[in-house]
Amino acid sequence: MIEVKRSVAEALHFLQEMLEGEGLTDVRLEEVELSDDGSLWHITLSFLRRPPQSDLVSALGLPQREYKMITMSSDTGEMRSMKITAPA
C-alpha cells in the first residue's frame, strides 16, 4: 500500500501537471481519506485561481478558492479521477 505522505505528494504533482499554466497559488491539503475497503485514497486539495477576465469578481482582482478531490489507487498510485468538490 502506498503511504499517505507519498499519495499526497503524488496528488499534488498530478494537480499541478493537469492544471499547468492556470496560475494556481496557495495550494493546500484539505482532507485525506482511505476508502472503507482500503483500495483508494481520496485526497482533497484546494487552491486559488484568478477568475476569467469576463467575470465580475475579476474586476475586483479577488482570486477564488477551488477544491478538487483526487482519487488514486492505494496499491499502484494510479490516478482514477479528479473531481470538483466543495468545502465541508
FIRO-17149 format. One record per residue (C-alpha): residue number from 1; residue in three letters; x, y, z. Coordinates in Angstrom, 1 decimal, always signed. Each point is the difference from the previous one (the first is absolute). Example, Ala and Ser with C-alpha at 12.3 -4.5 7.8 and 13.67 -1.06 7.14 Angstrom:
<recs>
1, Ala, +12.3, -4.5, +7.8
2, Ser, +1.4, +3.4, -0.7
</recs>
This chain:
<recs>
1, Met, +0.0, +0.0, +0.0
2, Ile, +1.2, +3.5, -0.8
3, Glu, +0.5, +2.0, +3.1
4, Val, -2.0, +3.2, +0.6
5, Lys, +2.9, +2.4, -0.3
6, Arg, +0.9, -1.4, -3.4
7, Ser, -3.6, -0.1, -1.2
8, Val, -0.4, +3.7, +0.9
9, Ala, +3.3, +0.9, -1.8
10, Glu, -1.1, -1.8, -3.1
11, Ala, -3.5, +1.6, +0.1
12, Leu, +1.7, +3.5, +0.3
13, His, +2.2, -0.8, -3.0
14, Phe, -3.0, -1.3, -2.0
15, Leu, -2.0, +3.2, +0.7
16, Gln, +2.8, +2.3, -1.0
17, Glu, +0.6, -2.0, -3.2
18, Met, -3.6, -0.1, -1.0
19, Leu, -0.6, +3.7, +0.7
20, Glu, +3.4, +1.2, -1.2
21, Gly, +0.0, +3.6, -1.2
22, Glu, -3.3, +0.9, +1.8
23, Gly, +1.7, +2.1, +2.7
24, Leu, -0.7, -2.1, +3.0
25, Thr, +1.2, +1.5, +3.3
26, Asp, -0.3, -0.9, +3.7
27, Val, -0.6, -3.7, -0.6
28, Arg, -1.1, -1.7, +3.2
29, Leu, -0.7, -3.5, +1.2
30, Glu, -3.6, +0.0, +1.4
31, Glu, -0.8, -3.7, +0.6
32, Val, +1.3, -3.5, -0.5
33, Glu, -2.1, -3.1, +0.4
34, Leu, +0.6, -3.7, -0.7
35, Ser, -3.1, -1.8, -1.4
36, Asp, -1.8, -2.5, +2.2
37, Asp, +1.5, -2.9, -1.9
38, Gly, +3.5, +1.6, +0.0
39, Ser, +0.3, +0.0, -3.8
40, Leu, -0.2, +3.8, -0.7
41, Trp, +1.4, +3.2, +1.4
42, His, -2.3, +3.0, -0.1
43, Ile, +2.1, +3.1, +0.2
44, Thr, -1.7, +3.5, +0.0
45, Leu, +2.2, +2.9, -1.0
46, Ser, -0.9, +3.7, -0.3
47, Phe, +1.7, +2.9, -1.8
48, Leu, -0.5, +3.5, -1.0
49, Arg, -0.6, +0.8, -3.7
50, Arg, -0.7, +3.4, -1.6
51, Pro, -3.5, +0.1, -1.5
52, Pro, -0.5, +0.5, -3.8
53, Gln, +0.3, +3.6, -1.1
54, Ser, -3.7, +0.1, -0.9
55, Asp, -0.9, -0.9, +3.6
56, Leu, -1.3, +2.9, +2.1
57, Val, +2.2, -1.2, +3.0
58, Ser, +3.1, +0.4, -2.2
59, Ala, -0.7, +3.8, -0.2
60, Leu, +0.7, +0.0, +3.8
61, Gly, +3.1, -2.1, -0.5
62, Leu, -1.1, -2.7, +2.5
63, Pro, +1.2, -3.5, -0.6
64, Gln, -2.4, -2.8, +0.7
65, Arg, +0.7, -3.1, +2.1
66, Glu, -0.8, -3.2, -1.9
67, Tyr, -0.1, -3.6, +1.3
68, Lys, +0.9, -3.2, -1.8
69, Met, -0.3, -3.6, +1.2
70, Ile, +2.6, -2.2, -1.5
71, Thr, -0.6, -3.8, +0.3
72, Met, +2.9, -2.4, -0.4
73, Ser, +0.7, -3.7, +0.4
74, Ser, +1.5, -0.6, +3.4
75, Asp, +1.9, -3.0, -1.5
76, Thr, +1.5, +1.4, -3.2
77, Gly, -0.4, +3.8, +0.3
78, Glu, -1.9, +0.1, -3.3
79, Met, -2.2, +3.1, -0.2
80, Arg, -3.6, -0.9, -0.4
81, Ser, -1.8, +3.3, +0.0
82, Met, +0.2, +3.7, +0.8
83, Lys, -3.4, +1.6, +0.8
84, Ile, -1.3, +3.4, +1.1
85, Thr, -1.0, +0.0, +3.6
86, Ala, -1.2, +2.5, +2.5
87, Pro, +1.3, +0.6, +3.5
88, Ala, -1.7, -1.9, +2.8
</recs>
